[in-house]
Amino acid sequence: MVDYYRESYVKRTLGTSAGSLLHIAFMECGHHITGRLYYHIQL
């Protein structure tokens, strides 16, 4: 069974929309650090 609620929550938290983890990391640290963060999250 797929947990669609959890998937949408994770997508909102890690996605690129305003207020998400990646958006905040990009705004605070720039694209180099955010790219490394995104890479390591996917491992």
N, C-alpha and C positions, 0 to 999 in steps of 0.2 A: 504494500500500500504506500502510495506517495503522499508525503505530508506537504501539501501545497502551501499551507500557512507558514510553515518553517522556511520553505524555499523563498517565498516572497519576502519574509522578514530578513533573511540573509542577503537577498538581492538589494533590498532597500538600505541595509546597513553597509554593505561593501560596495555598492554600485557607485555610479558617477553623478548621481543627483545631488542637489545642494544639501549639505548637512551629513552626507555619508562619510564613511571613514576615508575613502580615497579622495573625495573632494576636499576634505579638511587637510589631509596630508599634502595634497597638491598646493593648496593655498598657503600652507605654513612652511613647507619644505622644498617645493619646486618639483619639476618633472623627473629629475634624476633619482631622487630619493623615493618618490612615489612609484616610479617604475620598478625599482629594486624591491620595495615593499610588496607590490602586486605580484612580482615574480616569485617571491618567497612564500606568499600566501598560497599560490597555486601548486607548490611542491607537494 
